[in-house]
Amino acid sequence: MIGPNADSTEALMGCYSFVNHVLAHHPDTPAGIELPTVTGSLRAEFPAADITSTIGCGVEGSDRSGIPAAVEAAAAADVAIVVVGDRAGLFGRGTVGEGNDVDDLELPGVQRELVEAVVATGTPVILIAMTGRPYVLDWALPARAGAAGTMTGLGAVDASASANAVSAGIPAAVLQTFFPGEEGGPALARLLSGRVAPSGRLPVSLPRSAGAQPYSYLHPVLGGRTDVTSADSTPVRPFGFGLSYTTFAHDELTAPASIAAGEIFRATVRVRNTGEVAATDVVQLYAHDEVGSVTRPVAQLLDFRRVTLAPGADALVEFDVPIDRLAFTGLDGVKRVEPGAIRLWVGSACDDEETVARLEIV
């Protein structure tokens, strides 16, 4: 266990939590609640394992003196789990929170150097980003060749995947947790052991650079990568993205040919667990209004469902969607639903049109 947030209780909470908002001014006052850290939780999850712990570096600052010890510990281990990120606080007390602004999106301090030094040992690395904002992590992630993919728990390490990550000089797995709260440590331990399959999906896009911000998955066509700019604003990972210990396939999306404004339409899609592990899929239904009097976003999340499936099992998922979810405010300030063609799709993220259907608002 390596990193400034591996054995930190404060790293589990945001700036307005009691722990970081009030107790920061009363360091001798106990929290009064159980706050198991990631390190403590993994010791409980793997009671027979030999788990060592070293900080490596602080959340902030330029002190690199602890990195050699972290490298030595990682080199002697079967797996290195590096927990980096933020320390939430207010108005300069911390790296993120109210009044704590930044002019770049690199991990604070020398944390990236710590991660890269540990990865260079050749030991498989799991990187956990416990942060209050999405940071630029393209240096730690493989190129996103496609939407499909899987993760591997510590209980069944995929040797080939780990070898590929080591040869590429990146972690074998990356978990973006934001601030997971007081039960975040035990939850992460269960995910890492493979006792629970991950099912989380990104509620924001992971940025490519600070210069690509502000960015929203709800952008219009000209707000993305187009011929009108040489800058690449494409996110490193899009809104809705997330891996599990299995893969899912989506097909047979259906919707009515037409619907009147004010009504509710039903869309259905077939979801199949195509892997070997039982897991939960977050089935996401997106839409694009192809012509509007006001420029419409290239993708809009209309609805989602969580569906748990055994290996090889499939299910028909139904969405009952009020067409008013496609309403927008016109140039005259009046909210309306306009007639016209709507493209619908389901996929693993907002940009993955795995199965497509169309309907007409009349």
Secondary structure, 3 states (H helix, E strand, C coil): CECCCCCCCHHHCCCCCHHHHCHHHCCCCCCCCCCCCHHHHHHHHCCCCCCCCECCCCCCCCCCCCHHHHHHHHHCCCCEEEEEECCECCCCCCCEECCECCCCCCCCCCHHHHHHHHHCCCCCEEEEEECCCCCCCHHHCCCCCCCCCECCCHHHCCHHHHHHHHHHCCCCEEEECCCCCCCHHHHHHHHHHCCCCCCCCCCCCECCCHHHCCCCCCCCHHHCCCCCCCCCCCCCECCCCCCECCCEEEEEEECCCEECCCCEEEEEEEEEECCCCCEEEEEEEEEEECCCCCCCCCCEEEEEEEEEECCCCEEEEEEEEEHHHHCEECCCCCEECCCEEEEEEEECCCCCCCEEEEEEEC
